[in-house]
Amino acid sequence: MTWDEPVELPEPADTEAFGEELGRELRAGDLVVLSGPLGAGKTALVRGLARGLKVAGPITSPTFVIAREHRPLPGGPGVPLVHVDAYRLGAVASVAAELDDLDLDTDLTEAVVAVEWGEGVAERLAEEHVLVHLERREDDVRVARAERVGP
């Protein structure tokens, strides 16, 4: 995994492969905050995370349902993935409460939580997190940079 350095992702499959590589490094309790404009590849990256974690799919944007829980597949690390779209969540202070209100079957400390549109919103869910900045250049190439944030 390349940390703190931009990685060019020319095709959606490259974005998914980047997410898969990151997913293999994640453990229960990890928070991944995804930042980037519309069309930057946030959902494609989460599809890769899901492959790396070996969880059940399909992985689609949870825009209208706020969060989806994906259970582990047999033979994987046994960690669920909670995929959240924070675009429709309210104020920063209420994000944790709103996630709790979703009545997810999994305690968030037992899952990897990936939050699209999460920068400036989801960081309060964990003391440490992985921030993935995604951008989409004019030539349609995505560029990603992953960094660990926290103490």
C-alpha positions in Angstrom: 0.0 0.0 0.0 1.3 3.4 -0.9 0.7 5.9 1.9 0.8 9.8 1.7 1.7 9.8 -2.0 -0.6 10.4 -5.0 -1.4 7.3 -7.0 -2.8 7.7 -10.5 -5.8 5.5 -11.2 -6.5 5.6 -15.0 -9.4 3.1 -15.0 -12.2 2.3 -12.6 -10.6 -1.2 -12.2 -7.4 0.6 -10.9 -9.5 2.4 -8.3 -11.0 -0.9 -7.2 -7.6 -2.5 -7.1 -6.3 0.4 -4.9 -9.3 -0.1 -2.6 -8.7 -3.9 -2.5 -5.1 -3.4 -1.5 -6.2 -1.0 1.3 -8.9 -3.4 2.4 -6.4 -6.2 3.0 -4.7 -3.9 5.5 -7.8 -3.0 7.5 -9.0 -4.5 10.7 -12.1 -4.4 12.9 -12.6 -0.9 14.3 -10.9 0.9 11.4 -12.6 4.0 9.9 -12.0 5.0 6.3 -13.1 8.5 5.4 -13.5 9.1 1.7 -13.1 12.6 0.3 -13.6 13.8 -3.2 -16.1 15.3 -5.7 -18.9 13.6 -7.4 -17.5 11.0 -9.8 -14.1 10.8 -8.2 -14.4 7.1 -7.6 -15.5 6.8 -3.9 -18.0 3.9 -4.5 -15.5 2.1 -6.8 -12.9 2.3 -4.1 -15.4 0.8 -1.6 -16.0 -2.1 -4.0 -12.3 -2.7 -3.8 -12.3 -2.5 0.0 -15.1 -5.1 0.0 -13.0 -7.5 -2.2 -10.0 -7.0 0.1 -12.1 -7.7 3.2 -13.9 -10.5 1.5 -17.4 -9.4 2.3 -20.7 -10.1 0.5 -21.9 -7.6 -2.1 -23.0 -6.0 -4.3 -21.4 -2.7 -3.4 -23.5 0.2 -4.5 -23.8 3.8 -3.3 -25.9 3.9 -0.1 -27.0 7.5 -0.9 -30.7 6.9 -0.2 -30.4 4.3 2.6 -27.5 6.1 4.3 -25.7 2.9 5.3 -25.3 -0.7 4.1 -23.8 -3.5 6.1 -21.9 -6.2 4.2 -21.3 -9.5 6.1 -18.1 -11.5 5.8 -17.8 -14.3 3.3 -16.5 -17.7 4.4 -12.7 -17.9 4.2 -12.2 -14.1 4.7 -10.9 -12.3 7.8 -14.4 -12.3 9.3 -14.8 -8.5 9.5 -18.0 -6.9 8.3 -18.0 -3.7 6.2 -20.4 -0.8 7.0 -20.6 1.4 3.9 -22.0 4.9 4.8 -22.9 7.9 2.6 -22.6 10.9 4.9 -23.9 13.3 2.2 -27.4 13.2 3.7 -26.4 13.1 7.3 -27.0 16.2 9.5 -24.6 18.2 11.5 -21.1 17.0 12.4 -22.1 16.6 16.1 -24.9 14.2 15.3 -23.2 11.8 12.9 -22.5 9.2 15.6 -26.1 9.4 16.9 -27.5 9.2 13.4 -25.4 6.1 12.7 -26.6 4.6 16.0 -30.2 5.3 14.9 -29.7 3.2 11.8 -29.8 0.1 14.1 -27.0 -1.7 12.3 -26.6 -5.3 13.3 -22.9 -4.8 13.8 -21.2 -2.8 16.5 -19.0 -0.3 14.6 -16.0 -1.3 16.7 -16.3 -4.8 15.2 -16.5 -3.7 11.6 -14.5 -1.6 9.1 -16.5 1.6 8.4 -16.1 3.4 5.1 -17.8 6.8 4.9 -18.3 8.5 1.5 -18.5 12.3 1.7 -17.0 11.8 5.2 -14.3 14.4 5.5 -15.2 17.0 8.1 -18.1 14.8 9.2 -17.1 11.3 10.2 -13.8 11.9 12.0 -15.6 12.0 15.3 -16.4 8.3 15.0 -12.8 7.3 15.8 -9.7 8.7 17.3 -7.7 7.4 14.4 -8.8 7.0 10.8 -7.6 6.5 7.2 -8.4 9.5 5.0 -8.5 8.8 1.3 -8.6 11.9 -0.9 -9.8 11.2 -4.4 -9.9 13.6 -7.3 -10.9 13.3 -10.9 -8.7 15.1 -13.4 -9.9 16.6 -16.7 -8.5 13.6 -18.6 -10.8 11.4 -16.5 -7.9 9.8 -14.6 -8.5 9.5 -10.8 -5.8 10.3 -8.3 -5.9 8.9 -4.8 -3.8 9.6 -1.7 -4.3 7.6 1.5 -3.1 8.8 4.8 -3.4 7.7 8.4 -4.7 10.4 10.7 -4.7 10.5 14.4 -2.4 10.0 17.4 
